[in-house]
């Protein structure tokens, strides 16, 4: 029995609509030429045809960092807020900062206290097992939030 070649394996995989592990870089070939070869083969297969933005110039972003600009554009396109990708301590700080606006429309003091208690519990969980940046996150003063909530409900 003859062992199938890599190209033969790819044809079989395409026929059966399954993926094949990417082949390894051949010994003696530089990464640059190997990557260039893979790009050329993909272009011949039409893998780059009909991509969004094909034939259009790249947007001019001025002097801003291209990596950060790409990330911001990706988050906007995917509908993800930047706050969702912040490291945990910064996300918790942002939630603490936004808490007065978050609780403003709640109907009862009990609900406000529950929201504050839940955030404080998450802060305490992070303090017990901090992962990543060693940034201090203060607990939220429940009484201060409740007082601000009460004042926001008074008629103007």
N, C-alpha and C positions, 0 to 999 in steps of 0.2 A: 504494500500500500504506500502511496506517495503522500507525504505531508503537504497540506495546502500552503501556499505562499501567503505573505501578509496581505497582498492585494486580493488574493482569492478569499481570504477570511473576511475582508471588508465587503466584497461583493456578496458573500453569503449573508453577512450581517445586514446589509442593506436590503437584500431580498426578503429576509425574515423580520425586518424592521426592529432590529436590536442594536445596541451600541457595542462597540469593541473598545477595549482599553487602548489608549494612545500608545503608539509604538515608542520604544525608547530611542534616544539619540544614538545613532551609529557611532561606534568607536572610531576615533580619528577624524571626526567631523566637528567643526566648531559649532557652538550653540547658535551663533549668528547665522551661519549658512544653513543649519538645520531648520531654524525658524523661518528663514527666507524661503526655503524649499516647501515647508508646510503651507505658508501663505500663498505661494504660487500655485500649489496643488488645489488649495481651497478656492482660489480665484478661478481656476480652470473648471472646477466642478460647479461654479456659480453660487458658492456660499455667500458671496458678498452682494449678489444681485438683489435689487428691490429692498434695500435697507432704508429706513426712514432717513430723510435728509440727503439721499444719494444725489450727487451732482450739484449740491448747494455748498457755498463756502461756509467754513466754520465761523461761528459768531465771534466778533472781535470783542474781547473782554477787557481790553486796555491793559493796565499794569497789575491787575489782581492775580493771585496765585491760581494757576490753572487747575491744580488738584482740588482746591477748595471750591472753585467755581463749578467744577464737574460735580462735586458732591452736592452742593446747593441745588444745582439743576436737577440732579437725580432725585433728591428728596422732594422737590417741587413736583416733578413729573409723576412720582409714585404716591403723592398725597401724604407724605410723612412729615410731621413737624420736626424742626431741629431739636426741640426739647426731648423728643423720644429717643434720640441717639446720644444724648449727653451721658457722661459717666454718672453712676448712681448718686454720689454725693452732690454733684451739681444739679441733677434732676430733682433731688429731694429739696435742695435749697430753693430752686425755682418754684416748686410746688408750695413751699412755705411762704414764699414771697407773694404768690398768686392766691393764697388761701382766702383773703378777705373778699376778693371778687368771686371765688369759687362758691363760697357759702352764702353770698348775698341773696340769692333767690330761694334758699331753703325756707321751709315753712315753719319749722319749730326749732327751739333752742336745743332740744334733744338731738335733732338731726345734725346741727352744727357741731355739737360736742362729739357726736359719733364720727364725723368726718375728721375732726382734729385728732381724736384718739387713734383713728386708723393711720393717719399720717405719722403721728408720734410713734406708733408701734413699728412702722416701716423704718423710721429713723433709728429706733433702738435695735432693730434686727441688723441694720447695716453697721451700727457701731459695734455690735458683738462680733461680727465677722466681716470686717472691712476688706473689700477686694478692690485693688487698683489704687488710685490716688489717696494719700492720707489727708483728706480734707475734713475738717471738723464741721459737723452739721448740728446746729442747735435745735433743741426741742421747741415746739410751738407752744406759746403761752395760751392755754385754752381760754382763760378768763379774758384776756385781751381780745381774742378773736370774737368771743361772745359779746363783749361790750361793743365792739365795732359793728357787729351784726345788728345788735339792738338799735344802735344809733342810725344805721342805714335804713331801718324800717320806720323811723319816726317821720311823720309828715313834714314836708319842707315849709 
